[in-house]
Amino acid sequence: MWDALRAAYRALVGTGLLEPNPLWALLQLGGCWLRFGGSLYTLAAWSAWRNPHGVALVEPGRSLTFAELQARADRLALLLQKNLKGQTVGLLCRNSMAFVETLLACGRLGADVVLLNTRFGPEQLSAVFGTKKIDLLVCDGEFRERLRGTANAPAQILCAEDLSALSSQAVGRLSWGGFGRKPGSLVILTSGTTGPAKMVRRRPSLSQLLHTVPALLEQLRPQKGAPTLLTVPLLHGHGLATLGLSLAMGAPLYLFPSARAEDFLRCIETNKIAVVVLVPTILYRLLQVVQPHDTGSIHTIVCGSAPLEASLSMAALKRFGPVLFNLYGSSEAGLISLATPQDLLEAPGTVGRVLSGVGVQLLRDDGTEAAPPEPGQVWVRSGWVRDGRFNTRDIGYFDANGRLFLLGRADDLLVIGGEKVYPQTLEETVCAQLRYVQECAVVGQASPEWGQSYHLFVVLKSEVSVEQIAQDLEALFPRSLRPAQITRVDALPRNLAGKIMRCELVSG
């Protein structure tokens, strides 16, 4: 434990976060932790104490300082305290100040928060409401109509846009908090790429934070006050981790409810953004913008939530310089590994080395451990996992240097003519060799000859016939590995994290 504490201290000092008086800064953090518990509100209160006039949040048209953010969260907590007839708040919002304020207010009260996917339709929302009792729902106004047709919807629903006016009228005093108060939990939903979304309760152990966070800080090297652009949803673990780090680092966080690649690049250029957090889909779109923008202020790009293809990582490194990191994690297991720019240059496609405090085993189907470079299912042990170890259902292998590579999902694994075939490998080959293919997806299907074959869905850069694609694939793959069917589509269905929704391709 003492070694972990020393490592955490060194990592924090290296960021400049504790300056000018490290001991006093840590005492302030300890005081906030004792009073408010381990929540995002604690980090916001710490930054408001140390840097009240520093910019905390920016969205199109307005900004908030840390002092203003804490004050708004406190007023909102008063309002929620009067209206919340229970312990659980649902949050159905796009990235916005209102989202963050509500999240912090719930942290101040010690309430549980369920983060709902903004792409869910009435049936999916009904399933969530039927599984988890939500006492009060806060939503963007655009979702009110969708909720009217949803079974099991909470009786109390407040519009996020109305909360500011309502909270300003709240009168009363919040409880002091105090040592020993049980903090509320954050419940996030898995991506649902292979089936119904599952609920995951996030409340990491102190031991996990002391191991994993310093390891991230040492490699990412964030700096106090560095402007950060978040392009991924706050409702996912990737977005929440960015929010937490920005609050702790006293850094302005730039949010967009929706935006184009051009908007992001303009934001980077205008505001001298230092840190960009994104998914591979957004990274790809940034690279497609022809008009040049000044991106020299960027010193860190953190990509995650979905597979980062080797060709995309190399193109990004060429465009932005050695600033790209590839982060691998899951809703259930938390952060797992991180690839540095050097890792990506030496081994494109890797998700890097396993983070300190996290254990990874690659197991064969019989439960024995695979020897590098043999692939196996990725099992994780960490402080995020409450029941010992967790099977991510990803297939991966370690190279000779200890770097982890992912081949795809176990659920998507194909067995064609007795040979194990990973869809991601086929997809990368098609995109790399057929220059007219922008992106593609492989979905397995039954085959009387091979046992399994696959349906190839392609998004094209230029007009090419299906017959021409099939002919070109003959030179790439043996007969057993050629698709049984090829379909051109305008776009691949993806969730908010950028992962391909293969189940929708199957049903479509």
KOLZABA-95687 format. One record per residue (C-alpha): chain; x, y, z; residue number from 1; residue in one letter. Coordinates in pm, whole numbers. Example, Ala and Ser with C-alpha at 12.3 -4.5 7.8 and 13.67 -1.06 7.14 Angstrom:
2
A:1230:-450:780:1:A
A:1367:-106:714:2:S
END
This chain:
508
A:0:0:0:1:M
A:281:244:90:2:W
A:455:175:-242:3:D
A:128:251:-423:4:A
A:86:574:-226:5:L
A:440:686:-309:6:R
A:385:608:-678:7:A
A:57:801:-676:8:A
A:226:1099:-513:9:Y
A:510:1101:-769:10:R
A:261:1082:-1056:11:A
A:54:1370:-917:12:L
A:361:1586:-861:13:V
A:468:1521:-1221:14:G
A:145:1674:-1354:15:T
A:198:2001:-1167:16:G
A:-142:1950:-1011:17:L
A:-20:1988:-652:18:L
A:174:2308:-704:19:E
A:266:2537:-537:20:P
A:227:2353:-205:21:N
A:182:1974:-249:22:P
A:115:1900:118:23:L
A:-155:2167:147:24:W
A:-314:2053:-181:25:A
A:-333:1695:-53:26:L
A:-480:1809:278:27:L
A:-748:1999:86:28:Q
A:-825:1690:-121:29:L
A:-843:1480:194:30:G
A:-1083:1729:351:31:G
A:-1312:1719:46:32:C
A:-1298:1339:41:33:W
A:-1388:1312:409:34:L
A:-1677:1556:369:35:R
A:-1829:1446:38:36:F
A:-1706:1090:-12:37:G
A:-1551:943:-323:38:G
A:-1751:1107:-603:39:S
A:-1704:1338:-900:40:L
A:-1845:1618:-684:41:Y
A:-1544:1578:-453:42:T
A:-1306:1648:-742:43:L
A:-1512:1949:-852:44:A
A:-1517:2087:-497:45:A
A:-1139:2041:-469:46:W
A:-1076:2238:-789:47:S
A:-1330:2504:-687:48:A
A:-1143:2545:-358:49:W
A:-802:2574:-526:50:R
A:-894:2755:-848:51:N
A:-1242:2908:-818:52:P
A:-1209:3138:-1120:53:H
A:-1061:2876:-1353:54:G
A:-1282:2763:-1643:55:V
A:-1437:2423:-1574:56:A
A:-1685:2358:-1858:57:L
A:-1737:2506:-2203:58:V
A:-2023:2436:-2441:59:E
A:-2126:2632:-2753:60:P
A:-2216:2982:-2639:61:G
A:-2122:2973:-2270:62:R
A:-1877:2860:-2002:63:S
A:-1864:2800:-1627:64:L
A:-1586:2845:-1373:65:T
A:-1526:2583:-1106:66:F
A:-1686:2805:-841:67:A
A:-1993:2855:-1061:68:E
A:-2012:2483:-1137:69:L
A:-2004:2389:-769:70:Q
A:-2265:2654:-682:71:A
A:-2499:2536:-959:72:R
A:-2454:2174:-852:73:A
A:-2536:2269:-492:74:D
A:-2854:2453:-593:75:R
A:-2958:2160:-810:76:L
A:-2888:1921:-523:77:A
A:-3131:2123:-308:78:L
A:-3397:2091:-576:79:L
A:-3339:1718:-618:80:L
A:-3337:1668:-243:81:Q
A:-3689:1810:-226:82:K
A:-3821:1612:-526:83:N
A:-3637:1281:-500:84:L
A:-3862:1022:-334:85:K
A:-3601:750:-323:86:G
A:-3234:693:-399:87:Q
A:-3199:657:-777:88:T
A:-3187:922:-1052:89:V
A:-3195:837:-1423:90:G
A:-3007:1064:-1663:91:L
A:-3102:1075:-2033:92:L
A:-2900:1364:-2176:93:C
A:-2647:1446:-2443:94:R
A:-2312:1598:-2348:95:N
A:-2388:1931:-2182:96:S
A:-2336:2140:-1872:97:M
A:-2678:2024:-1749:98:A
A:-2557:1663:-1765:99:F
A:-2249:1742:-1556:100:V
A:-2439:1959:-1306:101:E
A:-2696:1683:-1247:102:T
A:-2424:1422:-1208:103:L
A:-2240:1637:-952:104:L
A:-2562:1720:-765:105:A
A:-2637:1349:-729:106:C
A:-2283:1294:-606:107:G
A:-2335:1570:-347:108:R
A:-2649:1391:-222:109:L
A:-2501:1040:-236:110:G
A:-2774:933:-481:111:A
A:-2733:652:-733:112:D
A:-2732:754:-1100:113:V
A:-2830:539:-1398:114:V
A:-2684:673:-1723:115:L
A:-2927:599:-2007:116:L
A:-2827:565:-2370:117:N
A:-2966:851:-2579:118:T
A:-3009:616:-2876:119:R
A:-3241:381:-2689:120:F
A:-3593:359:-2825:121:G
A:-3910:305:-2616:122:P
A:-3865:-73:-2603:123:E
A:-3506:-55:-2480:124:Q
A:-3590:215:-2225:125:L
A:-3886:8:-2105:126:S
A:-3654:-289:-2049:127:A
A:-3419:-74:-1838:128:V
A:-3703:80:-1636:129:F
A:-3846:-267:-1577:130:G
A:-3512:-394:-1448:131:T
A:-3402:-98:-1236:132:K
A:-3638:120:-1033:133:K
A:-3568:485:-1114:134:I
A:-3729:735:-878:135:D
A:-3662:1049:-1080:136:L
A:-3561:1092:-1444:137:L
A:-3375:1397:-1577:138:V
A:-3378:1422:-1955:139:C
A:-3319:1660:-2244:140:D
A:-3642:1810:-2375:141:G
A:-3604:1629:-2708:142:E
A:-3658:1293:-2536:143:F
A:-3990:1379:-2367:144:R
A:-4193:1249:-2661:145:E
A:-4000:922:-2667:146:R
A:-4069:870:-2298:147:L
A:-4445:911:-2345:148:R
A:-4454:583:-2533:149:G
A:-4234:400:-2285:150:T
A:-4369:144:-2040:151:A
A:-4247:150:-1678:152:N
A:-4131:513:-1714:153:A
A:-4063:695:-1384:154:P
A:-4351:899:-1246:155:A
A:-4123:1200:-1191:156:Q
A:-3955:1346:-1500:157:I
A:-3769:1679:-1513:158:L
A:-3630:1847:-1824:159:C
A:-3261:1934:-1796:160:A
A:-3324:2267:-1972:161:E
A:-3566:2369:-1695:162:D
A:-3343:2269:-1405:163:L
A:-3137:2589:-1401:164:S
A:-3443:2811:-1351:165:A
A:-3599:2572:-1101:166:L
A:-3282:2523:-897:167:S
A:-3227:2899:-867:168:S
A:-3552:2911:-668:169:Q
A:-3451:2630:-434:170:A
A:-3427:2743:-73:171:V
A:-3269:2554:213:172:G
A:-2942:2407:329:173:R
A:-2764:2090:227:174:L
A:-2635:1853:489:175:S
A:-2266:1887:570:176:W
A:-2191:1534:453:177:G
A:-1938:1377:681:178:G
A:-1699:1089:728:179:F
A:-1842:744:670:180:G
A:-2126:853:442:181:R
A:-2186:591:175:182:K
A:-2130:750:-169:183:P
A:-2380:692:-444:184:G
A:-2290:472:-736:185:S
A:-2286:526:-1111:186:L
A:-2466:264:-1317:187:V
A:-2364:256:-1682:188:I
A:-2500:35:-1957:189:L
A:-2284:-192:-2170:190:T
A:-2270:-116:-2542:191:S
A:-2515:-391:-2636:192:G
A:-2330:-481:-2958:193:T
A:-2397:-854:-2919:194:T
A:-2722:-852:-2723:195:G
A:-2928:-657:-2471:196:P
A:-2740:-389:-2277:197:A
A:-2645:-486:-1921:198:K
A:-2617:-263:-1616:199:M
A:-2277:-220:-1456:200:V
A:-2239:-49:-1118:201:R
A:-1920:159:-1096:202:R
A:-1760:214:-757:203:R
A:-1387:130:-784:204:P
A:-1179:42:-481:205:S
A:-924:284:-338:206:L
A:-656:21:-404:207:S
A:-749:16:-774:208:Q
A:-732:394:-800:209:L
A:-390:402:-632:210:L
A:-252:154:-886:211:H
A:-421:234:-1215:212:T
A:-452:614:-1204:213:V
A:-78:677:-1140:214:P
A:8:437:-1425:215:A
A:-217:636:-1658:216:L
A:-79:970:-1540:217:L
A:281:861:-1592:218:E
A:214:759:-1953:219:Q
A:-41:1022:-2061:220:L
A:140:1302:-1873:221:R
A:-159:1537:-1844:222:P
A:-82:1887:-1726:223:Q
A:-277:2105:-1483:224:K
A:-528:2322:-1665:225:G
A:-470:2167:-2010:226:A
A:-779:2242:-2230:227:P
A:-954:1914:-2313:228:T
A:-1199:1832:-2592:229:L
A:-1442:1546:-2524:230:L
A:-1601:1402:-2838:231:T
A:-1740:1081:-2683:232:V
A:-2060:1053:-2474:233:P
A:-2038:1123:-2102:234:L
A:-2274:831:-2046:235:L
A:-1993:582:-2120:236:H
A:-1695:494:-1903:237:G
A:-1454:661:-2147:238:H
A:-1638:993:-2116:239:G
A:-1679:968:-1739:240:L
A:-1308:899:-1692:241:A
A:-1228:1210:-1898:242:T
A:-1468:1420:-1689:243:L
A:-1311:1295:-1367:244:G
A:-958:1365:-1489:245:L
A:-1052:1714:-1611:246:S
A:-1218:1801:-1280:247:L
A:-914:1679:-1088:248:A
A:-666:1857:-1314:249:M
A:-853:2188:-1301:250:G
A:-879:2170:-1680:251:A
A:-1149:2329:-1897:252:P
A:-1356:2055:-2062:253:L
A:-1514:2139:-2398:254:Y
A:-1849:1968:-2465:255:L
A:-2073:1941:-2771:256:F
A:-2420:1782:-2767:257:P
A:-2355:1701:-3135:258:S
A:-2092:1819:-3381:259:A
A:-1916:1751:-3709:260:R
A:-1545:1685:-3755:261:A
A:-1506:2040:-3884:262:E
A:-1654:2175:-3557:263:D
A:-1406:1974:-3352:264:F
A:-1108:2089:-3558:265:L
A:-1222:2450:-3534:266:R
A:-1252:2412:-3156:267:C
A:-900:2266:-3138:268:I
A:-755:2552:-3341:269:E
A:-945:2835:-3169:270:T
A:-904:2718:-2809:271:N
A:-557:2564:-2833:272:K
A:-686:2226:-2719:273:I
A:-412:2013:-2562:274:A
A:-600:1686:-2503:275:V
A:-853:1524:-2739:276:V
A:-1057:1222:-2631:277:V
A:-1228:1030:-2910:278:L
A:-1326:698:-3067:279:V
A:-1181:559:-3394:280:P
A:-1482:678:-3596:281:T
A:-1421:1040:-3494:282:I
A:-1047:1003:-3554:283:L
A:-1121:878:-3906:284:Y
A:-1354:1173:-3974:285:R
A:-1098:1425:-3850:286:L
A:-849:1286:-4098:287:L
A:-1098:1323:-4386:288:Q
A:-1131:1701:-4344:289:V
A:-938:1852:-4634:290:V
A:-921:2211:-4511:291:Q
A:-606:2248:-4297:292:P
A:-643:2345:-3934:293:H
A:-373:2430:-3683:294:D
A:-359:2129:-3448:295:T
A:-13:2197:-3311:296:G
A:-150:2257:-2960:297:S
A:-242:1889:-2922:298:I
A:-4:1690:-2704:299:H
A:-234:1394:-2631:300:T
A:-503:1211:-2827:301:I
A:-669:931:-2632:302:V
A:-856:685:-2854:303:C
A:-1069:405:-2711:304:G
A:-1408:232:-2679:305:S
A:-1374:53:-3016:306:A
A:-1100:-124:-3217:307:P
A:-836:108:-3365:308:L
A:-716:-30:-3697:309:E
A:-344:-28:-3766:310:A
A:-380:178:-4085:311:S
A:-587:442:-3903:312:L
A:-336:472:-3619:313:S
A:-48:516:-3864:314:M
A:-239:783:-4060:315:A
A:-317:969:-3735:316:A
A:44:955:-3619:317:L
A:154:1094:-3954:318:K
A:-103:1380:-3939:319:R
A:-83:1478:-3571:320:F
A:261:1351:-3468:321:G
A:351:1106:-3187:322:P
A:59:1202:-2963:323:V
A:-184:910:-3014:324:L
A:-265:668:-2732:325:F
A:-492:363:-2765:326:N
A:-682:280:-2446:327:L
A:-848:-59:-2394:328:Y
A:-1112:-123:-2130:329:G
A:-1464:-246:-2076:330:S
A:-1771:-134:-1886:331:S
A:-1743:-430:-1650:332:E
A:-1364:-452:-1604:333:A
A:-1266:-85:-1621:334:G
A:-934:24:-1773:335:L
A:-715:-264:-1887:336:I
A:-424:-156:-2108:337:S
A:-273:144:-2284:338:L
A:-68:171:-2602:339:A
A:170:467:-2622:340:T
A:263:643:-2949:341:P
A:587:442:-2947:342:Q
A:391:118:-2909:343:D
A:170:210:-3205:344:L
A:470:302:-3420:345:L
A:648:-25:-3341:346:E
A:339:-249:-3336:347:A
A:42:-88:-3516:348:P
A:-291:-228:-3398:349:G
A:-180:-306:-3042:350:T
A:-377:-201:-2735:351:V
A:-50:-181:-2547:352:G
A:70:-314:-2216:353:R
A:-151:-407:-1922:354:V
A:-182:-129:-1665:355:L
A:-41:-158:-1316:356:S
A:-291:-308:-1073:357:G
A:-465:-503:-1350:358:V
A:-414:-873:-1420:359:G
A:-485:-1027:-1760:360:V
A:-490:-1396:-1851:361:Q
A:-551:-1537:-2198:362:L
A:-732:-1867:-2163:363:L
A:-800:-2143:-2413:364:R
A:-1146:-2296:-2446:365:D
A:-1046:-2568:-2196:366:D
A:-955:-2309:-1931:367:G
A:-576:-2348:-1958:368:T
A:-354:-2047:-2016:369:E
A:-244:-1972:-2372:370:A
A:129:-1927:-2432:371:A
A:233:-1619:-2636:372:P
A:163:-1562:-2920:373:P
A:-124:-1811:-2901:374:E
A:-465:-1638:-2882:375:P
A:-709:-1686:-2597:376:G
A:-1008:-1523:-2432:377:Q
A:-917:-1214:-2228:378:V
A:-990:-1260:-1856:379:W
A:-929:-961:-1627:380:V
A:-866:-919:-1255:381:R
A:-886:-567:-1115:382:S
A:-1042:-355:-845:383:G
A:-1330:-277:-1081:384:W
A:-1434:-644:-1084:385:V
A:-1632:-736:-775:386:R
A:-1649:-1112:-835:387:D
A:-1285:-1203:-876:388:G
A:-1221:-1206:-1248:389:R
A:-1416:-1112:-1558:390:F
A:-1431:-1261:-1906:391:N
A:-1434:-970:-2153:392:T
A:-1535:-1210:-2436:393:R
A:-1254:-1055:-2642:394:D
A:-996:-1276:-2814:395:I
A:-638:-1157:-2790:396:G
A:-273:-1250:-2782:397:Y
A:54:-1115:-2638:398:F
A:356:-1051:-2858:399:D
A:714:-1116:-2752:400:A
A:735:-768:-2596:401:N
A:430:-811:-2375:402:G
A:198:-600:-2590:403:R
A:-163:-707:-2613:404:L
A:-343:-741:-2947:405:F
A:-716:-802:-2994:406:L
A:-849:-1022:-3272:407:L
A:-1220:-965:-3211:408:G
A:-1510:-1089:-3000:409:R
A:-1550:-1453:-2904:410:A
A:-1918:-1417:-2996:411:D
A:-1817:-1319:-3350:412:D
A:-1555:-1592:-3399:413:L
A:-1618:-1799:-3712:414:L
A:-1517:-2161:-3770:415:V
A:-1489:-2204:-4146:416:I
A:-1396:-2549:-4269:417:G
A:-1257:-2630:-3924:418:G
A:-1039:-2316:-3917:419:E
A:-1089:-2036:-3661:420:K
A:-1138:-1707:-3843:421:V
A:-1157:-1366:-3674:422:Y
A:-1387:-1113:-3846:423:P
A:-1164:-819:-3750:424:Q
A:-871:-978:-3937:425:T
A:-1083:-1020:-4250:426:L
A:-1213:-664:-4223:427:E
A:-866:-514:-4185:428:E
A:-741:-708:-4488:429:T
A:-1031:-595:-4706:430:V
A:-992:-228:-4608:431:C
A:-613:-234:-4649:432:A
A:-609:-409:-4989:433:Q
A:-921:-274:-5160:434:L
A:-861:99:-5173:435:R
A:-1216:176:-5276:436:Y
A:-1354:30:-4950:437:V
A:-1397:289:-4677:438:Q
A:-1505:42:-4408:439:E
A:-1662:-302:-4388:440:C
A:-1812:-553:-4147:441:A
A:-1819:-933:-4145:442:V
A:-2122:-1119:-4008:443:V
A:-2122:-1497:-3986:444:G
A:-2385:-1720:-4144:445:Q
A:-2441:-2093:-4193:446:A
A:-2279:-2270:-4488:447:S
A:-2364:-2625:-4605:448:P
A:-2012:-2663:-4746:449:E
A:-1790:-2500:-4483:450:W
A:-2009:-2511:-4172:451:G
A:-1987:-2132:-4154:452:Q
A:-1925:-1856:-4403:453:S
A:-1989:-1484:-4381:454:Y
A:-2182:-1191:-4519:455:H
A:-1964:-892:-4608:456:L
A:-2113:-544:-4574:457:F
A:-1909:-269:-4741:458:V
A:-1912:111:-4741:459:V
A:-1746:235:-5061:460:L
A:-1543:547:-5138:461:K
A:-1623:519:-5510:462:S
A:-1876:337:-5724:463:E
A:-1777:-28:-5767:464:V
A:-2003:-321:-5853:465:S
A:-2054:-617:-5621:466:V
A:-1920:-839:-5901:467:E
A:-1596:-641:-5912:468:Q
A:-1556:-663:-5535:469:I
A:-1606:-1041:-5547:470:A
A:-1351:-1070:-5825:471:Q
A:-1093:-866:-5633:472:D
A:-1149:-1077:-5320:473:L
A:-1053:-1389:-5515:474:E
A:-695:-1263:-5516:475:A
A:-703:-1195:-5140:476:L
A:-858:-1506:-4989:477:F
A:-873:-1880:-5058:478:P
A:-1215:-2007:-5166:479:R
A:-1316:-2105:-4812:480:S
A:-1257:-1750:-4682:481:L
A:-1444:-1562:-4951:482:R
A:-1780:-1412:-4852:483:P
A:-2097:-1599:-4940:484:A
A:-2274:-1265:-4985:485:Q
A:-2169:-903:-5039:486:I
A:-2394:-606:-4967:487:T
A:-2319:-239:-5027:488:R
A:-2447:-6:-4755:489:V
A:-2431:371:-4706:490:D
A:-2299:338:-4349:491:A
A:-2240:71:-4086:492:L
A:-2464:85:-3780:493:P
A:-2263:196:-3480:494:R
A:-2341:276:-3120:495:N
A:-2239:599:-2945:496:L
A:-1897:451:-2867:497:A
A:-1832:378:-3235:498:G
A:-1862:0:-3211:499:K
A:-2025:-181:-3503:500:I
A:-2372:-314:-3413:501:M
A:-2345:-649:-3593:502:R
A:-2681:-757:-3454:503:C
A:-2848:-480:-3656:504:E
A:-2674:-595:-3972:505:L
A:-2803:-946:-3908:506:V
A:-3160:-828:-3849:507:S
A:-3139:-590:-4144:508:G
END
